[in-house]
Amino acid sequence: MSYQILAINPGSTSTKIALYEEERSLLAVTLRHTTEELSRFGDVIEQLDWRRSLILDTLRKEGFRLDALSAVIGRGGLIRPVPGGVYEVNSRMRYDLRNAQMRHACNLGGLLAAQIAHMAKTKAYIADPPVVDEIEDCARITGMPMCTRKPIFHALNHRAIARMHCQKAGRAYEESNLIVAHMGGGISIAAHRQGRIVDVNNALDGDGPFAPDRAGSLPSSELIKICFSGQYTREELLRFISSKGGLVAYLGTNSVAEVMERIAQGDRRSQKMLDAMCYNIAKQIGAMAAALCGRVDGILLTGGIAFNRPVVEYIERSCSFIAPVSVYPGENELESLAINALNVLRGIETPKVYA
């Protein structure tokens, strides 16, 4: 009997689902959510029952039965920091997802998986949540004891792309040193040392290169002056950090494709800002090379921005002296989730306990 797996990836304005039979995709659907629909809910957790109903309605219309599922796996949320791997969703995790200090749609992933798995009489999992924390102590310490560096990044896609690359190269991930750059609305760049992510920037709220809609690292004294200038509220400044900074702040768009169109029409300001973002990405890759003591087997570029050839070429020119650059455009999160669940079902991987 083959295994059937439902993978769920909730985002801020969509819920992506995919049904797999072993490695074969049977169904992939993106359920779009309008601003009007979302405005009915005061908090993202309040969307749980509504999103679950949308998923169940979609499966029903496609003729899939819940009792045929072998496992359900959801995108990981902003729970307490954990090592990488697959985790079975338990009561402690469900509590932490509902009461997470940071509100984000990814917190719904494990909750949706748990509810649908309960209906299907099977188990629910998450894999490599954004709070995977394997970084070295020296990467955690800053110059201010009250400001400890913490990783929040695209851990699922990072590790999946790294493993895929190693499989193609015929080498073990656990024996490789890699730099992975996930380039999307946020940009995270990590040093993978023999199966562990030993250093990475916080891509969610203010660290590393600036991104299409995130400010990245900032000059500290200038930021403090702005905070006490009286011109901005606390909420406005937090939005600059996490959703209104980067290309949005300079160019009014978070679409690199749109920026590329403006450049093609002769917009020099757009070219300048895109070059600055690429420069900062390349500089962060260089920092991760130092974290690996220069012993780097490959640099992997992934995420939606990796579809833009001029961005890739800029990074290749700047970083190919460190190691060969390989490009894996887009996000493979649903496939990655399904593969993680399949590894558990096949006994290749033992799920960890969230405690």
Secondary structure by P-SEA (a helix, b strand, c coil): cbbbbbbbbbcccbbbbbbbccccccbbbbbbbcccccccccccccaaaaaaaaaaaaaaaaccccccccccccccccccccccccccccaaaaaaaacccccccccaaaaaaaaaaaaaccccccccccccccccccccccccccbbbbbbcaaaaaaaaaaaaaaaaccccccbbbbbbbbccbbbbbbbccccccccccccccccccccccccccaaaaaaaaaacccccaaaaaaaaccccccccccccccaaaaaaaaaaccaaaaaaaaaaaaaaaaaaaaaaaaacccccbbbbbccccccaaaaaaaaaccccccbbbbbcccaaaaaaaaaaaaaaaccbbbbbcc
